[in-house]
Amino acid sequence: MKILSMLAVALSLSASGAAAADNRVVLVTLDGLRWQEVFRGADPVVAEDPTFVEDRKAVKAAYLDPADRKAALTPFLHEVVAKQGVLIGDRDHGSCARVTNDQWFSYPGYNEILTGRPDPAIKSNDPTPNANVTVLEWLNRQPAFKGKVMAFTSWNVFPAIINSARSGVPVDDGMTTPKPRNAFEAALGRMQAQTPRIWPTVRFDVFTHNYALEALKRDKPKVVYISYGETDDFAHEGHYGLTLDAARRTDGFLRELWTTLQADKAYAGKTTLIVTTDHGRGAGVKQGDWKGHGKGLWPNSDETWIAVIGPGVKAGVSKTSECAGADQVAATALTALGVDWRAFDAKAGAPLDIFKAPAN
């Protein structure tokens, strides 16, 4: 029986490898962007508060005056993904997504997204090398994906979260300027080096985005992880107007990513884009609750959202039978690749029920 079981696993992996040969995944996270902003748009109470918004006139014109506030803030998510793919987490209309870890902040959230399960031992954002194997590391060990997995992040803790030293997955986190391989990257590196840092551990997302975009065009990786950070950092500082600007700017990055993928024959028609967040934010009634997150401090900051668009995704799905979990993202990515997620971790969260039935 043991031999038969091992044979079954081997056959499953072999079949998965064949199915995954042409499939690609781009996984993106927007740090700490609330579902409330994604599905309601700008909060009028916060957006009109001079404590949090310096240029209220500009914010009002951009985000409050439009008839559809959510589309004004994140047009790509609503005009493209919600219609051609799935957008889960609108709690006002019976849709739900959340993290399943008990911390509700970044390292535990990213570990859950990338490994398919929460780890109760992770209780800080310290850059401790992750003892857990992420889906990126596991894929990088498979022959079909070896050397074709890359990560681009704005936060400098990601080399530890992905454990790049052990996993072999290259992580461009912006703390050092990578060696340029063309004139564009040389210019990008100069600008990154010459740009002041607001935050000591986070670079501006424009650099993360453009390094990732250039790698997609040049290197054609099969799996790419991109983590944008400004939506969290501006929020922590209480700059609501800048947080809204960051959300809209990042939505534009997503549109550019998707447009680039669809224009490239290596990716068009075989790439799934998955977008989510590592945690929510406070939703209390006290002034400034939206700035923070964490269990025991900011209620409801476990509430998140998930967006998926790709060739095998059922369009228009907005609800799941149970509240969708961040622990389901890894298995969802593997399913999109055509890989049996149980070969990675049978105890990970199961894939989201968003895929079309296989053709007979």
WOZI-V755444 format. One record per residue. N is the residue number from 0. SS is DSSP state (H for helix, E for strand, C for the rest). PSI is psi as a letter, one per 30 degrees, with the letter a starting at -180 (999 if undefined). BURIAL is 1 if it has 9 or more other C-alpha atoms within 8 Angstrom, else 0. Layout:
# WOZI-V755444
n/ss/psi/burial
N/SS/PSI/BURIAL
N/SS/PSI/BURIAL
This chain:
# WOZI-V755444
n/ss/psi/burial
0/C/e/0
1/H/e/0
2/H/e/0
3/H/e/0
4/H/e/0
5/H/e/0
6/H/e/0
7/H/e/0
8/H/e/1
9/H/e/0
10/H/e/0
11/H/e/1
12/H/e/1
13/H/e/0
14/H/e/0
15/H/e/1
16/H/e/1
17/H/e/0
18/H/f/1
19/C/f/1
20/C/e/0
21/C/f/0
22/C/k/1
23/E/l/1
24/E/k/1
25/E/j/1
26/E/k/1
27/E/k/1
28/E/k/1
29/E/j/1
30/C/k/1
31/C/g/1
32/C/k/1
33/C/k/1
34/H/f/1
35/H/e/0
36/H/e/1
37/H/e/1
38/H/f/0
39/H/f/1
40/C/a/1
41/C/k/1
42/C/j/0
43/H/e/0
44/H/e/0
45/H/e/1
46/H/f/1
47/C/g/1
48/C/j/1
49/C/f/0
50/C/e/0
51/C/f/1
52/C/k/1
53/C/e/0
54/C/i/0
55/H/e/1
56/H/e/0
57/H/e/0
58/H/e/1
59/H/e/1
60/H/e/1
61/H/e/1
62/H/f/1
63/H/e/1
64/C/e/0
65/C/k/1
66/C/e/0
67/C/j/0
68/H/e/1
69/H/e/1
70/H/f/1
71/H/e/1
72/H/e/1
73/C/i/1
74/H/e/1
75/H/e/1
76/H/e/1
77/H/e/1
78/H/f/1
79/H/d/1
80/H/e/1
81/H/f/1
82/H/e/1
83/H/f/1
84/C/b/1
85/E/k/1
86/E/j/1
87/E/k/1
88/C/g/1
89/C/i/1
90/H/f/0
91/H/f/0
92/H/h/0
93/C/g/0
94/C/k/1
95/C/k/1
96/E/l/1
97/E/l/1
98/C/l/1
99/C/f/1
100/C/l/1
101/C/g/0
102/C/e/1
103/C/h/1
104/C/a/1
105/H/e/1
106/H/e/1
107/H/e/1
108/H/e/1
109/H/e/1
110/H/e/1
111/H/e/1
112/H/e/1
113/H/f/1
114/H/f/1
115/C/g/1
116/C/k/1
117/C/l/1
118/C/j/1
119/C/f/0
120/C/f/0
121/C/j/0
122/C/g/0
123/C/l/0
124/C/g/0
125/C/k/0
126/C/h/0
127/C/k/0
128/C/k/1
129/C/k/1
130/C/f/0
131/C/l/0
132/C/j/1
133/C/l/1
134/H/f/1
135/H/e/1
136/H/e/1
137/H/e/1
138/H/e/1
139/H/f/1
140/C/f/0
141/C/k/0
142/C/e/0
143/C/f/0
144/C/f/1
145/C/k/1
146/C/g/0
147/C/g/1
148/E/k/1
149/E/l/1
150/E/k/1
151/E/j/1
152/E/l/1
153/C/f/1
154/E/k/1
155/C/g/1
156/C/f/1
157/H/e/1
158/H/e/1
159/H/e/1
160/H/e/1
161/C/f/1
162/C/i/1
163/H/e/1
164/H/e/0
165/H/e/0
166/H/f/1
167/C/g/0
168/C/j/1
169/E/k/0
170/E/j/1
171/E/j/1
172/C/g/1
173/C/f/1
174/C/f/0
175/C/k/0
176/C/k/0
177/C/l/0
178/C/k/0
179/C/k/0
180/C/g/0
181/C/l/0
182/H/e/0
183/H/e/0
184/H/e/1
185/H/e/1
186/H/e/0
187/H/e/1
188/H/e/1
189/H/e/0
190/H/e/0
191/H/e/1
192/H/e/0
193/H/f/0
194/C/k/0
195/C/k/0
196/C/k/0
197/C/e/0
198/E/k/0
199/C/f/0
200/C/g/0
201/E/k/1
202/C/l/1
203/C/k/1
204/H/f/1
205/H/e/0
206/H/e/1
207/H/e/1
208/H/e/1
209/H/e/0
210/H/e/1
211/H/e/1
212/H/e/1
213/H/e/0
214/H/e/1
215/H/e/1
216/H/e/0
217/H/e/0
218/H/f/0
219/C/h/1
220/C/l/1
221/C/f/1
222/E/k/1
223/E/k/1
224/E/k/1
225/E/k/1
226/E/j/1
227/E/k/1
228/C/f/1
229/H/e/1
230/H/f/1
231/H/e/1
232/H/e/0
233/H/e/1
234/H/e/1
235/H/e/1
236/C/f/0
237/C/g/1
238/C/i/1
239/H/e/1
240/H/e/1
241/H/e/1
242/H/e/1
243/H/e/1
244/H/e/0
245/H/e/1
246/H/e/1
247/H/e/1
248/H/e/0
249/H/e/1
250/H/e/1
251/H/e/1
252/H/e/1
253/H/e/1
254/H/e/1
255/H/e/0
256/H/e/1
257/H/e/1
258/H/e/0
259/H/e/0
260/H/e/1
261/H/f/1
262/C/f/0
263/C/k/1
264/C/f/0
265/C/f/0
266/C/f/1
267/C/k/1
268/C/g/0
269/C/g/1
270/E/k/1
271/E/k/1
272/E/k/1
273/E/k/1
274/E/k/1
275/E/a/1
276/C/l/1
277/C/f/1
278/C/l/1
279/C/a/1
280/C/l/1
281/C/k/1
282/C/h/1
283/C/a/0
284/C/f/0
285/C/k/0
286/C/k/0
287/C/g/0
288/H/f/1
289/H/f/1
290/H/e/1
291/C/l/1
292/C/l/1
293/C/k/1
294/C/k/1
295/C/f/0
296/C/e/0
297/C/j/1
298/C/k/1
299/C/g/1
300/C/g/1
301/C/f/1
302/E/k/1
303/C/a/1
304/C/l/1
305/E/k/1
306/E/k/1
307/E/k/1
308/E/k/1
309/C/l/1
310/C/f/0
311/C/g/0
312/E/k/1
313/C/k/1
314/C/k/1
315/C/g/1
316/C/k/1
317/C/f/1
318/C/l/1
319/C/l/1
320/C/e/0
321/C/l/0
322/C/k/1
323/E/k/1
324/E/k/1
325/H/f/1
326/H/f/1
327/H/f/1
328/H/e/1
329/H/e/1
330/H/e/1
331/H/e/1
332/H/e/1
333/H/e/1
334/H/e/1
335/H/e/1
336/H/f/1
337/C/g/1
338/C/k/1
339/C/j/1
340/H/f/1
341/H/f/0
342/H/f/1
343/H/e/0
344/H/j/0
345/C/f/0
346/C/g/0
347/C/l/1
348/C/k/1
349/C/l/1
350/C/l/1
351/C/k/1
352/C/i/0
353/C/g/0
354/E/k/0
355/C/l/0
356/C/k/0
357/C/k/0
358/C/k/0
359/C/999/0
